Structure formats: structure tokens, C-alpha cells
Amino acid sequence: MLNLLTPELVRDLPQYLVNCQTHEGGMAATSVLVPTDQTFAGLSGNHTGAPVGEAHGGYTSCGLASYFFLQGCPGLSDTRKLNFEACLRWAAQTQAFPIEGGGFRGRTNKLVDGCYIWWCGGLFPLLEAMIVPETSDLQQCPDFCDREALQEYILLASQDQPPAEYEGGLRDKPGMAPDMYHTHYVLSGLSVGQHKPRHSRDEIRKLTDHFQTPYFATCMLGATEREDEALQRMKGVYARTLGWEFYPRDKLIVGRPENEVGYVNPVLNVKHSAVQQVMNYFYHQEL
């Protein structure tokens, strides 16, 4: 958002993120180097990475959003890629059955928790954008989760029944007290479930074509980066981060119309209009 990204800051980061993906398809907290020959002790031989721990909704959300974000940076492609189909399968399986309320769990065989409505439910717009081929119509892509059940869990389980008149807030599950953390992530997940944001190639092209070349004294350049390379990097990050559309035909509001909440940016989990304002300022685009 702040236009501080340089190649040095993210060198080898895509490969690190790929190494965090587990056999389940989600991502673990970190990865470690694993030797493939006997010269590993001095880090001079061949080595690869392996995930540490099990797939987790929070780590997958942060890792996938970072990987998605970096795809807008030229020169960061790797021979190994995240397995998006495996990640999608894992994310879809984190949604609970109706008897469990239709919420999401953060790990295999765990109980549902309201915050994972964002950590896991918020993965689907990113996965859709990276899986669907360039030639396909994103508007024809089906739902990857039960959006109605997602909202019902929020309205019936994350909220007191009947809602306390003056308390407010949202919670992990019935029996738990509401708190700011769960209120934030539950509402973010509610936004994604209601509006189904789509990464629009038309919007990305429009943002790229209308990108105004800033005064380069205000730009952050890498140590060996030319100005034209920095401009391409800025364009890619700016357009890819803001290139989301919220189509009325995709809207699904469970319950009363006043249950509708605003749009969040699926990459940054911040109100989309606020992300636009901040990035326009730091990327020196007209407000």
C-alpha cells in the first residue's frame, strides 16, 4: 500500500511461501531447508524447503495473500508454484457441515471458530483469480463455499440469540464472549460472503493503462533497479491490488437488507475504498 516494495525486500519470498504449503494443500507457519545431498551443512549443496507444522487457516490466508500480491512484481516468477487446486480443496473442506452451523475451522478435525470465516472463507476470491484461466469469464465461476451457511453461522452463532441490546460484538462460537478480534474477522468474512469480490482483468487493464508516471524523485528504487523497471513494478502492484469488482448480480444477503456490510479488499482485509485512497496517495495517482 505504501509503495515501499523493492526487489531486495522480497527476494526468494515466493519460493519460501511455496515451501510452506503442506500435503493437505493449506500452508504452515514456516518452512525449513532440507538437504538433498551431503554438502548441506555448509549451505553450499543442493537443498529444498519443507513446511513446519500442519496447515492452518491464518497462515494460509497470510501466505496466499502475499503470494498473490507478489505476482504483480516483475521478475519474481519461480519454477515451482503454489498448488492452487490443492489449496482450494483444503479451503473448501474447512467449512463445517450444517449440523455444525456452516462455519469454518482453522485446521483439520478442529472445532469451528468465527474468525476463520475470514481466514478460510476469504481465500476463495484469491484462489478463483489464480485458478481460472485468462480466457475464462470469471463471472461464470461457481461458488466455492456455501455462502448462505457462512452468513447463517455469523447471524445465529457468532451473535447472541437474541442479540444483547447494548452489548454488541461477535464471538468465536456460542458460549464464548464477544471480543474485538472476532468481531473484526467475522465482519470481514461476512463481507466476502455477501459480495463475492472478483478480480477483474478489465479493471486491471484500465488501472494499468491510466497509471500516471510519478515524479521519480518520490519513488523507492531497488539497489540495481532502473526507473523503467520500478515503474512496471509500481503499475503491477497498484493494478493487481485494486483490480477488484463487486458485481450486483453476485450479491447474496441472508436475512434483512440491513444485514449488508461494505466491501473489503480481499488481499489486504481493509475497506476497499480506503485502500484506493491510500494507494492513490502513495503511488502519486489523482484522487
N, C-alpha and C positions, 0 to 999 in steps of 0.2 A: 504493500500500500504506500509506503513512504519513499519509494524509488531509491532504495539504498542497496539493491541487489547488484553484486558484481560477480564475475565468474569465479573468483577466488573463494567467495563465501560458500559456494555450492559445489565445488569440485568434488567429484566422487560421491556426492549425495544421492543421486538416482540409484547407483549401484548398491549403496548401503540400504536404501529403502527396499530394493528388490530382495536383498538378503534377509530382511526382517519377515518376509512372507513365510508362513508355516505350511505344513502339509494340508491343513484344513482349508486354507485359502485366505484367512484373515492374517493380521500382522501382529508380531510380538513386540515387546518393549524395545528390544535392541538386537543386534547380531554380533557375532564374534568371528574372527578369522579362523579358518580350519585348514590345516596343512594338507597339501596333496603330494608332497614329496618330503625328503629328509632334510632339506635345507631351510625348513620353515623357521627354525629357532632364530636365525638372523634376519628374518623377513625378506630374504633375497630370493627365495624359491617361489614355486607356484603355490598359490593359496586361494581359497574361496571363502565365502561367508555362510554362516548358518544362524537361524533365528534362536534366540534365547527365551524360552518360556512358551506359553500357549497363546493362541490367537485371542485378541481382546478387542472389544468394540472401540474403546477410547484410543488405543494405539493404532488401530486400523483407520479410524477417522482422521487422525493427525497425519499418519503416513500416507494415506491415499490422497488427501488434500494437498500435501506437499509435493507428491509425485505429479499430480495433475497440474499444479501451479508451475512446476519446473518444465513442463512440456512446452511452455511458451518461450523458453530461453534457447536460442540457437546454440548448437554445439554440445548439448547435454544428452544426446542420444547414446544408448548403450546397446551392446549386442544382446544382453539379457533384459527382458521386460517383465513387469509385473504380470502375473496370470490373472487378468481381469475376470475371466469366466469363473475361475475357482473362487475369487473374492466375492463375486456376485452370488454364487451358490451358497457360500458360507453366510453372507449377509442375509439372504432370504431365509435361511434356516434359523437365524436368531430370533425371528418373530415367533411368538408363542401361539399355541392353539387357542381357539375361542374359550375353552374351559379355563385357561389361564388369563383370560382377559384381552388377548390380542396384542399385548405389549411386546417389548424386546428384551432379550437377555444379552449380557455382555460377553459371556463365554459359554461354551458347550456345557450342558447339564446344570446350569445355574438358574436361579430364580429370575423372573422379570424385574426390571428396575426402570422407573420413569425416565431417567437421564439417557438411557440407551435408545429411546425413541429418536434422539438426535444422533448419538454416536453411531448407531447402526442404521436407523431409518434414514438419516441424512446422507448415507453413502450412495443411495440409488441414483440421484441426479448425476453424480460424478462418474459412476460406473456406466450409466447409459451413454454419456457423452464419449467415453473412451472405447466402448464396445461397438456401438452402432457404426457401420461403415460410412465413409464420407458421402457415398452416393445414395444413402437411405434417407427417408423422411423421418426425422425424429418425432414429429407429431403423430406418427402411426405406431410408435413404440408402446407396447403394453405396460401396465403397472407391474413392477417387480415385487411389490408388497401389497398387503391388504390395507389400503388407506383408510377405509371405513373403520376397521377394527383398531387401527392405530389411534384414531381420534376418539373412539369409544373408550379405550383404556384411559386416555387423558381425562375425559369428561366424567367418567364413572369411578375410576380407581385412583388416579393421581389427585383428584379433588375430593374433599369431604362430601359425603352424601347425607343430608342436603348440605350444600356449601355453607360454611360458617359465615354469617353476615358481615362481620368486621375483621375476620382473620385473614382470609385470602391465602395466596401462595399455593404451590403444588408440591407433591411429595413423591418419594420413591414408590411406595405401594401402600395399600390400606394398613393401618396400624402404626405407620411412621408419621413423624411430624413434618409439616411443610418447611422448606428452607429455601434460601436464595439460589443455591446451586441447582437444585432440581427444578425450581420454578423457571430458571433461565433455559435450561436444556430441554425441558418438556415443551415450553412455548416455541422454541426453535424447531423442534420436531413437529409440532402442530402446524407450523407454517409450511414446512416441506410437504407434509401430508395433505394439506388443503390445496396448495397451489402447484405442486409438481413442476418446479423450475426446469427449463430445458436449455441446454447450451446451444445457442442459435448460430449457425455458420453464417447466416446473412448478417446478423448483428456484429459478429466478429469481423467480417469483411468491411462493414460500414465503419466500425471504430478504427480499423487499420487504415482504411483509405482516407479518413478525415483526421487522422492523427497529425497534430501540428508540431513541426520540428521546433524543439525548445532552444533557447539560448544555451550553448553548450558549457558556458562557464558555470551554469547551475546544475550540470549533470554529474553523476557519480560514475567515473570511468575505472575499469579494471586496470591492473598494472601494465598489461600488454594489449589493452583493448583500443581499437580505433574508434573514432567518433561515429562512423557509419555502422560499426558493429554494435556500439552502445545504443544507437537509435533503433536498430532492429530488435534488440533485446527489450528496450522500453516498449516498443509497439506490441511485441508478442505478449509480454506480461500484462500490459494495460488491457488489450483487447480480449485476451483469454479470461482474465479475471472478471471483466464487466460484461462479457458477451452472453448474458442470460436473458431469457424471455419468460414471461409469465402469461400464458395464454388463457383467456376466459373459458375456453372450451375444456380446459383441464381442471378447472376449479371444482372441488368437492368439499362441501361444508356439511358436517354432521350436526344435527340439532338446529338451533335457532340461527338466523342470519348474523346476529351479533356475536356469535362464536368466532367469526372470521378474524384472523390476525394479519399483520402485514407481511411483506416479503423479506426473507433473509437471503443473503448471498451464500450459496451452498459451499463455497470454498472457504470463506472467512467467518461464517456464522455471525455476521453483523448485518444490520438493516441495509438492504441493497442500495437505497437512495443515499445513505450515509457513506457507503463505500464509494459510490460515484463522486460525491463531493470531495472526499479526502483524496482520491486518486487524481481527480482533475486538478486539484491544487498542487500536489507534489509532482505530477507529471507535466505541469505547466500547460494544461489544456483550458479552453474557455469554459467558464462555469455556466 
